[in-house]
Structure formats: C-alpha cells, structure tokens
C-alpha cells in the first residue's frame, strides 16, 4: 500500500510511505510438524511427522525414522512479487491447499535421559523415497523422563536421527511420545569454553534491548551457531581475546560439547578507537 506523506509542487518531489503485508514462515528450528498426506507424498513419500532442522530461504525437514530429508520452498508459505502472474497464483493455491504448522514448538520440549543407544541395521525404505541425510545416524534409543531416572517406570524405545551425537547418559529434548529433537549440552560449560563472540548494537554505551529475555534468546542463538556450520557461513564471528588469554580447564577440554567455530572461521577483533557503535 502506498500513502502520500508530503509533496512539494515547486520542485515536483513526493514523499510516500509504503506498507507491505507479508506472512512470516510459521516454522522454527526444532519444531515438530505434521505434513498433510499429499504434501508428504510429494516430498518423496515421507512420514507426516517430521522435525525441522534448519530454516533459511527454505525449510529443511528430516524424518527421524528414516533419515530422509526434504527442503520445503518458502513459496509454500508466503506471496512474493515474482513478476509472473501465473507463478503468484500457483503460490497462493499451494499454500491454501496444503497448509501446515508446527504441532510442537521448541519451548514445549520435555527433557529425557538416554539409557541406551543401538544402531539400526539395513533399513528397508519404500520405493520412490527422497534423499537421505549423511550427517545423521539412525539409531534406536531407550529413554526415560529425567525426573524419573532410577524409578521403576517403563522405559520408552524410539527411533531417532540423532545417533551421531547421542550416547547413554545424554539429555535429549523429547516431544511426547516418541520423537527426540535435539541433544542438551551443559550451558555453563559452553559459556566458559566459548572463545568467540559476536558484535551487538549499542546505544549510549548500552546494548540495545538488553533484557533477561533478550539475553536468553541471544544465548540460544549462540548455541545454534555452535551446532550448525552452515548457519555460521554468513555471520561474522570474532575471536574473544579475554577468553583466549584464560587458562583452559582440563575438565572443559574433556567435556562433551559441540566443536563450535574453528579458528579459521573467526575474524580478528580490531580496535580502531573510533568503533564505538558495536560491542560484544
């Protein structure tokens, strides 16, 4: 929508205010989604219950029972000015014909304790299946709610795509009743061993929107960067000189933590005395 704000008839200049209405993709990383049957079949005969592993210009979904992955184009969710009327009409039809949303968000996940992990042998997949993820490993996992460890409650056996990171004693997040979404790492130890940082906007010497909730979301973002190499490709990561000068605890070196950014991925934090608009 275009609205005229001011205009000058003498020099023939006009100031307009433009308003755009868009629909943001309603799917986030670690969400569990349930695809319509027709959509699941069109993606290579996948199961309908899937886990979102990445969101950028496409939504990447994985089937935790078969390791099959699929990229859902963003045209399914939003309307763009494509320049071709037929293409816009196709996007509209596809979205309203087979819409899908998250059945569980990442904040609704429940903590479970891993008791045992066993590799799945040669899995027979249906004909016509899509591409298979080579970054994940298919396993059968026995878990129990973390608050019931040591009790006589019945264990839950589920198939998971997290065989490359899970081992007995881990704490994966779980969606009732059978889908493991991600592995939990010790946050305090991660913060202590993190030898890199990001630049943040500051105003009058203070970080913009520096609240407890924002800090928690920012910490979650840093953890996502540590676990996802592709996510780090378009983000400037800087070496933290203060952390690199500290002695490294032997317990931190032996801790089960994600590798995080390598030194080759980090930029030097240059101090030019005039760069006062950004802080760590």
C-alpha positions as CSV (number, residue, x, y, z in Angstrom):
1,X,0.0,0.0,0.0
2,X,1.3,3.5,-0.9
3,X,0.4,6.6,1.1
4,X,1.4,10.1,0.2
5,X,3.1,11.8,3.2
6,X,4.3,15.2,1.8
7,X,4.9,16.8,-1.6
8,X,6.5,19.9,-3.0
9,X,4.7,21.3,-6.1
10,X,7.6,23.7,-6.8
11,X,10.2,21.1,-7.5
12,X,7.8,18.3,-8.1
13,X,9.0,15.9,-5.3
14,X,6.9,13.5,-3.4
15,X,7.4,11.5,-0.2
16,X,5.5,8.3,0.1
17,X,5.1,5.8,2.9
18,X,4.9,2.2,1.8
19,X,3.2,-0.6,3.8
20,X,3.8,-4.3,2.9
21,X,1.8,-7.1,4.3
22,X,3.7,-10.5,4.4
23,X,3.3,-13.8,6.2
24,X,6.3,-15.0,8.1
25,X,7.1,-18.6,7.9
26,X,5.4,-20.1,11.0
27,X,8.1,-22.8,11.4
28,X,11.3,-22.6,13.5
29,X,14.2,-24.9,14.1
30,X,13.5,-27.9,16.4
31,X,9.8,-27.6,15.7
32,X,7.8,-30.8,15.1
33,X,5.5,-30.5,12.1
34,X,2.7,-32.7,10.7
35,X,2.5,-32.5,7.0
36,X,-0.7,-33.1,5.0
37,X,-0.6,-36.6,3.4
38,X,-0.4,-35.2,-0.1
39,X,2.5,-32.9,0.8
40,X,4.4,-35.8,2.4
41,X,3.9,-37.9,-0.7
42,X,5.1,-35.1,-3.0
43,X,8.3,-34.8,-0.9
44,X,9.3,-38.5,-1.6
45,X,6.8,-40.5,0.4
46,X,8.0,-39.2,3.7
47,X,6.2,-39.8,7.0
48,X,3.9,-37.0,8.0
49,X,5.5,-36.3,11.4
50,X,8.9,-34.6,10.8
51,X,11.4,-32.4,12.7
52,X,12.6,-29.1,11.4
53,X,16.5,-29.0,11.4
54,X,17.1,-25.7,9.6
55,X,15.3,-22.5,8.4
56,X,16.8,-20.1,5.9
57,X,15.5,-19.5,2.4
58,X,14.0,-23.0,2.6
59,X,12.7,-25.1,5.5
60,X,14.7,-28.3,5.9
61,X,12.7,-31.2,7.4
62,X,14.0,-34.6,8.5
63,X,12.2,-37.9,9.1
64,X,13.6,-39.2,12.4
65,X,12.5,-42.7,11.5
66,X,14.3,-43.0,8.1
67,X,16.8,-40.1,7.9
68,X,15.0,-38.8,4.8
69,X,15.3,-35.1,4.4
70,X,13.4,-32.6,2.2
71,X,13.6,-28.8,1.6
72,X,10.2,-27.0,1.6
73,X,10.4,-23.9,-0.6
74,X,9.4,-20.7,1.1
75,X,6.9,-20.1,-1.7
76,X,4.7,-22.5,0.1
77,X,4.3,-20.0,2.9
78,X,4.4,-16.5,1.5
79,X,3.5,-14.5,-1.5
80,X,6.3,-12.6,-3.3
81,X,6.2,-10.3,-6.3
82,X,7.6,-12.8,-8.7
83,X,7.0,-10.7,-11.8
84,X,4.8,-13.5,-13.3
85,X,1.1,-13.6,-12.5
86,X,0.8,-17.3,-13.1
87,X,3.6,-18.0,-10.5
88,X,1.9,-15.9,-7.9
89,X,-1.3,-17.7,-8.4
90,X,0.5,-21.0,-8.1
91,X,2.0,-20.0,-4.7
92,X,-1.5,-19.0,-3.4
93,X,-3.0,-22.3,-4.5
94,X,-0.3,-24.4,-3.0
95,X,-0.3,-22.7,0.4
96,X,-4.1,-22.7,1.0
97,X,-4.4,-26.2,-0.5
98,X,-2.0,-27.9,1.9
99,X,-1.1,-25.6,4.8
100,X,0.9,-27.0,7.7
101,X,2.1,-25.6,11.0
102,X,4.2,-26.7,14.0
103,X,2.4,-29.1,16.3
104,X,5.1,-28.5,19.0
105,X,7.5,-25.6,19.4
106,X,11.0,-25.8,20.9
107,X,9.8,-24.2,24.1
108,X,7.4,-27.1,24.7
109,X,10.0,-29.8,24.6
110,X,10.5,-32.1,27.7
111,X,13.8,-33.3,29.0
112,X,14.6,-37.1,28.7
113,X,17.5,-39.2,29.8
114,X,19.2,-41.6,27.4
115,X,19.7,-45.1,28.8
116,X,20.9,-46.9,25.7
117,X,21.6,-46.4,22.0
118,X,21.7,-49.1,19.3
119,X,22.5,-48.7,15.6
120,X,19.8,-49.6,13.1
121,X,20.9,-52.1,10.5
122,X,20.0,-52.1,6.9
123,X,16.7,-50.2,6.9
124,X,14.3,-51.1,4.0
125,X,12.9,-47.9,2.6
126,X,9.9,-47.6,0.4
127,X,10.4,-47.2,-3.3
128,X,10.4,-43.6,-4.5
129,X,11.9,-42.2,-1.3
130,X,13.7,-38.9,-1.4
131,X,17.3,-38.1,-0.5
132,X,18.9,-39.4,2.7
133,X,20.9,-37.3,5.2
134,X,24.5,-38.3,5.5
135,X,25.1,-36.0,8.5
136,X,22.8,-38.0,10.8
137,X,22.8,-41.6,12.0
138,X,19.7,-43.8,12.5
139,X,19.5,-45.4,16.0
140,X,17.1,-47.0,18.4
141,X,17.2,-45.1,21.7
142,X,15.8,-46.1,25.1
143,X,14.9,-43.1,27.2
144,X,13.2,-42.2,30.4
145,X,12.0,-38.8,31.7
146,X,14.8,-37.1,33.6
147,X,12.7,-36.6,36.7
148,X,12.0,-40.4,36.8
149,X,15.6,-41.7,36.5
150,X,16.1,-44.5,39.0
151,X,12.4,-45.3,39.4
152,X,10.6,-48.4,38.1
153,X,8.8,-46.5,35.4
154,X,8.6,-48.1,32.0
155,X,11.3,-47.1,29.5
156,X,10.4,-45.6,26.1
157,X,12.1,-47.0,23.0
158,X,12.1,-44.7,20.0
159,X,13.9,-44.4,16.7
160,X,16.0,-41.2,16.2
161,X,18.1,-39.4,13.7
162,X,20.5,-38.2,16.5
163,X,22.8,-41.3,16.6
164,X,25.8,-39.1,15.6
165,X,25.6,-37.2,19.0
166,X,23.6,-39.4,21.4
167,X,25.1,-41.7,23.9
168,X,23.9,-43.3,27.3
169,X,23.6,-40.5,29.9
170,X,22.7,-37.7,27.5
171,X,19.7,-35.4,27.9
172,X,17.8,-35.1,24.6
173,X,14.7,-32.9,24.3
174,X,11.6,-35.0,23.5
175,X,8.2,-34.5,22.2
176,X,5.6,-36.9,23.7
177,X,5.9,-39.6,23.0
178,X,8.5,-40.9,20.6
179,X,10.4,-38.1,18.8
180,X,13.8,-37.0,20.0
181,X,14.5,-33.5,18.8
182,X,18.0,-32.4,20.0
183,X,20.7,-33.1,22.5
184,X,21.3,-30.9,25.5
185,X,24.8,-29.7,26.4
186,X,25.9,-28.1,29.7
187,X,25.2,-24.3,29.2
188,X,27.6,-23.1,31.9
189,X,30.5,-25.2,30.5
190,X,29.7,-24.0,26.9
191,X,29.9,-20.4,28.0
192,X,33.2,-20.9,29.8
193,X,34.8,-22.6,26.9
194,X,33.4,-20.2,24.2
195,X,36.4,-18.3,22.8
196,X,34.5,-16.3,20.3
197,X,31.9,-13.5,20.3
198,X,29.5,-11.5,18.1
199,X,29.2,-7.8,17.6
200,X,26.0,-6.2,19.0
201,X,24.4,-2.8,18.5
202,X,24.8,-0.3,21.4
203,X,23.1,3.0,22.2
204,X,24.6,5.4,24.7
205,X,27.0,2.8,25.9
206,X,24.3,0.1,26.5
207,X,23.3,-2.9,24.4
208,X,20.0,-2.3,22.7
209,X,17.1,-4.2,24.3
210,X,19.3,-5.6,27.0
211,X,16.7,-7.6,28.9
212,X,16.7,-11.0,30.5
213,X,14.5,-12.5,27.8
214,X,16.6,-11.0,25.0
215,X,19.8,-12.3,26.6
216,X,18.3,-15.8,26.9
217,X,17.3,-15.7,23.2
218,X,20.8,-14.4,22.3
219,X,22.4,-17.3,24.2
220,X,20.2,-19.7,22.4
221,X,21.3,-18.1,19.1
222,X,25.0,-18.6,20.1
223,X,24.3,-22.2,20.8
224,X,22.6,-22.7,17.5
225,X,25.7,-21.2,15.8
226,X,28.0,-23.6,17.6
227,X,26.0,-26.6,16.4
228,X,25.3,-25.5,12.8
229,X,28.2,-24.9,10.5
230,X,26.0,-23.8,7.6
231,X,24.3,-21.2,9.8
232,X,27.8,-19.6,10.6
233,X,28.7,-19.1,7.0
234,X,27.1,-15.7,6.6
235,X,27.8,-14.4,10.1
236,X,30.9,-12.6,11.2
237,X,32.4,-14.3,14.3
238,X,35.2,-12.6,16.2
239,X,37.9,-14.0,18.5
240,X,37.4,-13.2,22.1
241,X,40.8,-12.1,23.4
242,X,39.7,-12.2,27.0
243,X,38.7,-15.9,26.8
244,X,41.8,-16.9,24.8
245,X,44.1,-15.5,27.4
246,X,42.5,-17.5,30.2
247,X,43.9,-20.9,31.2
248,X,41.8,-23.8,29.9
249,X,40.4,-26.1,32.5
250,X,41.2,-29.8,31.8
251,X,37.5,-30.7,32.6
252,X,36.4,-28.3,29.9
253,X,38.6,-30.0,27.4
254,X,37.2,-33.4,28.2
255,X,33.6,-32.2,28.3
256,X,31.1,-33.5,25.8
257,X,30.5,-30.2,23.9
258,X,29.9,-29.3,20.2
259,X,33.1,-28.3,18.4
260,X,31.9,-24.8,17.6
261,X,33.6,-22.4,15.2
262,X,37.2,-23.1,14.2
263,X,39.9,-20.5,14.3
264,X,39.7,-20.2,10.5
265,X,36.1,-19.1,10.9
266,X,36.9,-16.3,13.3
267,X,37.9,-12.7,12.5
268,X,40.3,-10.6,14.4
269,X,38.6,-8.1,16.7
270,X,40.3,-4.9,15.6
271,X,40.1,-1.8,17.8
272,X,40.4,1.3,15.7
273,X,39.4,3.7,18.6
274,X,36.5,5.0,16.5
275,X,34.4,1.9,16.5
276,X,32.2,2.7,19.4
277,X,28.9,1.7,17.9
278,X,29.3,-2.0,18.4
279,X,30.1,-4.1,21.5
280,X,30.4,-7.8,22.2
